[in-house]
Every structure is written in structure tokens, then in C-alpha cells.
Amino acid sequence: MTEDDSPQSRAGTDRDDDTEAQPDGGRYLSVKEIPETAPTTDRTWQTRLVDAVPTKRRALTYVVAITVAVLWIVPFIGLFMASLRPLSEIIGGWWHVEGMTITLENYYQAWNYSTAPMGRALRNTFIVTIPAVLVVMLLGVMAAYPFARFEFPLKTTLFFLILLVMAAPPELVAMGNYNSLQEIGLFDTYMGLILIHIGWGLGWVVLFLRNYLLGIPEELEEAARIDGASRYQIFRTIILPLSTPALVSVAVIQFTWVWNAFFFPLVFMRSPELYLAPQVLPLMRGRVQVEWGMIAAGSIMTMAVPVILFLVLERYYKRGMVAAVAD
């Protein structure tokens, strides 16, 4: 047997042939060379435990984050516990759990409260919030697209005015809006309050969506224009689908702000049958005795809707927020 006919020589020749036959040029193992069992690690459980111990800086970060989380969640736990217990048990403190009685009576009383029922208030809040969110989303992305892509006169001036309106407190424009709504007959109406929320929320939505749209590659639009697409088709088929995370973030934030708004409904809504949920909560105090359990139940029902919305859309919300801030 010659040296060229040896098994080692034939194995090397076969390996070279396999390497040449592989499209990746031999960067990966062939099927024959893949081991049947996973490689074992030399690290013991003591070594892994030591490596898992955080550094002092990271440990301090964990402590601060946990402390802030506890400070935020403890009041909510107390509110939730108070909403499920009779007044006689929460007078001495909600943290006393000996002999605790769980009841939904507080929720029933809040939902059907005689002066201002929470059921009707939640319906009124939905009537105002949903249009205010949808219209702001549509108008915001339509206004943000020109600021992100086009060059036109007074572009910088208009954008500065938008930022200036965002910096103004709502009390500054309340009187002007009050007189305007009375003149056009929209004072103490759902439509008037919806228009106020749309005008007030449009500024930050334009700023938010403009920052997000700047991160979308312009090459996508240029390729569509070469294929003969119009600006409207580009906006409808490219910009809107790619802006879904940012639009969801806008929807969640705007929904939360409009849902929890107290100042604008207090100024522009006067009829008790049109009261929104934030207006109804103070009316549940009563004149003789404060029903803390009923107030807590009304608060839980009011905050439950935006919290559920956030939990359902959390993934898109995070993507939109990160992209808009980073860009």
C-alpha cells in the first residue's frame, strides 16, 4: 500500500471533497462530523453561582428599582384591598387581614351610585376617549409625515410653534376654549370635549411620530416611487404599516391621558348625566360618612381600563417608544 492509498490520505481527500461540495466553503461542520451528544461544560455549580452574583453597581441598581416598584405598588394593593372589604374592616387599616371578609358590595354600590353612577360615567368616558384617540392618531401621522420628509417654507417656525403649545399649561388656554365652545354651541357636549382633547394632544403626537418616521429608511419610498407609486400610495402602503408600533404607543398614551383627564371635563362639562369617571369619583364621598370602600372600588374600575389596554399592547408600545426616543 502506497502513502497515497493510506486511510488517512483517503479521509483527507474525502474531507476536501466535502469542503468543496459545501456551499458555505467549509465554515460549518458537515453532517458526519456533528457529535451525537452535546459538549459538556467544565463549570461547576459553585462557579456558576459565583458568576451569577451581580456586581456592586448592578446590585445597587436592583435595590433602587425594587424600592421604586414597591413604593408604587403598595398604595395600589391597599386600594384594591379596601375595595373588597366592608368599611368596618378598613377603618383600622387595610393591612389587618385577620378575619378578612371579601365582598363585591362596594363595586355594586359604585356602579349604581344614586347621584352619579360609575356605570354611566364609564360609558361617557368611552364616548369621549375613543374618538379623541383615533382622530389624534390619524391627524398626527398625516401632519408628522411632511415634517419628517418634505421641505417647505416656515417648516422650522411651525415646528417651534408646536413645541411652544406643548409647553403651555392647559389652564392657559382654558378661558379661550371656554368662550369659543359657548359661541359655537358645543359647550357641555361630548363633541366639544373631544375637540379640546384633539387639539391639546395633537402637538406631542406630531413630535413623537415625526421622530419615529425619521428612522424609516427613505430608500423604501424611493424604490416605490421608481415603481410608479404616488405619495398617497407610499403613505398608505409603506408609512402606515411601518408606523404601527409608534401608533400603538400614541394610542396607549393618549388613551391614558384622555381617560384620566380631570381638568378639561371639570371646565367644559356641567350636566350630571354627562359626567366622566374622574368627575364622578369625588361625588362618592357622601355628606354624612365617607364610604372609602366604594370610592376605592370606583377608583379600581376607572384605572382598570387603561391598565388592561397597556398589558394587551405592551409589546408594540415598547417598540414604538424605544424607536421614537432613539431616533
N, C-alpha and C positions, 0 to 999 in steps of 0.2 A: 504494500500500500504506500503510495507516494504521499508527500506532505500535503499536496493539493487535494487528495482524496480523503483526508482525515475527517472525523466527525466534527471537530472544531471548525475546520475550514468550510465544511458544508453548512454548519449552523450560521457561521458569519455571512456566508453567501445568501442564505435564506433570509437573514435579518436585513441585509442590504436590499434584497429584492422587495421585502415587505415595506421598507422605508421608502423606496422609490415608488411603490404602488400606492402608498398612503397619500391622500390629497393634502394633508397638513404638513408633509415633509418630515415626518418622524417626531414631531413635537410632543405627541401623546403616545401612551403605551398602546400596543396592539392588543387584540382580544386575547391572544395566547399568553401575553405577559402579565395580565391583570391577576393579582393574587385572589385566592378564594376567600380568605379571611381578612378582616380589617387590621391594619397595623396597630400594634399595642403601644401604649404610651409609657414612658418611664417615670411619669409624675405620680407620686403617691397622693393619697387623700390629704396628708398633712401639708404637702406642698401646695395643693390646690386651695386649701383653706387659707394658707398664708397669703397666696396671691389674690384671694378674694377680699381680703381686708382692705378697705379703702384708705387712701392717704388722708392726712390731717385736713388738707384743704377740701377734699371731696366729702369727708365726714362732716365738716362744718357746714358745707352746702346742704347736705342731707338734713342736718339738725334744723337749719333755718327753714327749709322747705316744709318739713314736717310740722314745725311750730306754727308757721303761717296757715297751713292746711287745718290744723286743729283749731286755731282761732276763728277760722271761717266756718267750720262745720259744727262746732259746739252750739252756737246760737240756733242753727237750723235744727239740730237734734232736739234742743229744748222746745222750739216752736212746734215741731212735729209731735213730741210727747204731750205737749199741752193740748193739742188739737184732738187727741184721742182719749183724754181723761176728763172727768167731771170737774167742775170748778172747786169743789171741796177738797180735791186731792192735789191740785196745783197751787193752791193758795200758799201752802207751806214750802213750795219748791218742787219743780218738776223732777228733780234728781232723786227724790224719795220714791223708791219703787216697791216698798213693802206694801202688800195688799193692793197692788195697782189694778184698776178697773179699766178695761179697754171698751170704748163705746164710739159709735159714729153719730151720736146725737148732735154734737157740735157742727158737723158737716151738714146735717139735715136742717138745723136751725139757720145756719148761714145761707144755705141755698134758698130757703123760703123765708128769709127775714122780712118782717112786715113792712118796714119803712123803705128799705132798699134791698131787695133780694139779690143775692150773688149770682143766681142763675141768669137773671135778666141782664145783670151788669156784664157777665162774661160774654153773653151773646152780643151786646152792644160793643164790647171791646173788639170782638172778632170783626164786626161790621166795619169798624174804623181801621183796624190794623191791616187786614189783608189787602184792601185796595192801596193803602199808603205804601205798603212794601212792594207790591207788584209794579205800580206806576213808577216808583223811585228806581227800581231795578232797570226798567225799560228806558226811561229817560236818562238815567245815569250812564248806561253803557253807550247810548247814542250820542251823548254830549262828550264822554271821555274819549271816544274814538278819534274825533278830529283833533283834540288836544295832543293825542299820542302820535298821530300820523301826518297831519296836514300842517302847512304853514299859511297863515292868513294874518291880515292886519289886526293889531291890538291883541294878539294872542296872549302875550305876557301880561298885558294890563287886565284882560278878562280873567285870567287865571289868578292874578293877585286879588282881584275883587272877590273871587270865590273863597280864597283863603281868609280874606277880611271878614266876610259874612260868617264863616265858621268860628272866628274868634269872638264874635259878638254874643253876649248873653241873651237868652230868649226874652228876658224882661225888657230888653232894649227895643224890641220890635213888637211887643205885645199890644201897645196902645194903637199903633198904626194899623195893625191887623184887625184889632177890635173895631175901629171905625169903618174900615173897608168892608168887613163882613156885614156890618149893620146896614151899610149903604146898598149893598147888592142883595140883601135879603138872605144871606147864608149864615147869619149868627144863630147859634143854638141849633145847628143842624149837623148831621153826620158829614155832609159834603164839605161844609166849611171847615170842620176839624181835619178832614182828610187833606184838604188843600194846604192847610197850615203845616201839617206833618210832611207833605211832599216838598213844599218849598224849603222847609227848615232842614230836611235830610238830604237834599239834592247836592249840596256843596261838598260834604265829606265823601259822598258816594262817587262823585266825579273825580275827586282827588285820588281815592282808593283805586278805582278802576283804571284811571289813567296810568298810575304806577304799574299796575298789573299788565296792561296792554303793551307797555314799553318792553316787556320781557318776551313778547311773542315775536319770533323772527320775521322780518319783513320779506325774506326770500319766499315764504309761503304765499304771500299776497302777490309778489311779482310773478311767480310761476302761474298763479291763477289768472292774472291779467294777460300773460302771454297766451294762455288758452282761450282768451276772449271773454272772461268773466267781468261783469260790471262791478262797480263799487258796492252796490246793494247786494249782489250775489256773494261777493267776498265777505261782506259783513255778516250775511245770514248763514253761509255755509262754512266759514273758517273762523271768524272772530267770535261769534256767539258760542259755538261748541267748545272752542278752546278756553273761553272765559267762564265755563261752568263752575269751577272751584271758587273763583272770585265772586261770581254772582250769588252762590250759596252763602259765602261769608257775608256779603252785603245783606242778604235776606235775613240771616240769623241775627246780625247786629241791629239792623233796622227794626225787625220784629220785636226784639227785646226792648229797644228804646221806646217805640210807639206803645207797646203793650204796658210798660211800666210808667209811662208819662203821667205826671200829675198836674203840672203847671198849666199846660195848654187846655186840658179838659176843664180845669177849675175856672179858667178865664172865659172860655168860649162856650161852655155847656151849662145851661141853667135849669132845664127841665128835669125833674127827678126821674122820669121814665127813660131819659136818655143818658143817665149817668153811666160812667165806665167803672171798671173794677177798682182802680186806685181811688176813685171818688167815694165808692161805697164803703170801703174799709173803715174810714173814720166815723161813719154814721152808725156803726155797730157798737159803739161804746155804751150806748144807753144813757139814761138820765139818773137813774137811781143806783144801779150797780153795773160795773164793767164786766162783761162776760168775756173773760180772757180766752176761754176755750173756743168760743165762737169766733172771736177775732183771729185766733191762731188758725182755725180751720179755713176761714176766708183767705188768709194770707197764703196758706199752703195751696189752695185751689188757684189763686192768682199766679203764683210763681211756678206752678207745675207745668203750664203750657210752654213757656219759653225754655224751661229745662228739658222737657221731652223733645222739643224741636232741636235743641243743641245736641242731645245724645243721638238722635236719628241721623243728623247731618254732620256729625263731628269730623268724619274723615275728610269731606270736601271743605269744611270750614278751616281745618288746619292747613290744607294745601293752598287754599286761597290766601290765607293770612300770611303764610311764610313767603309765597311768591310775591305778593304785593309789597311787603316790607323789604324783602331782599332786593327787588328791582328798583 
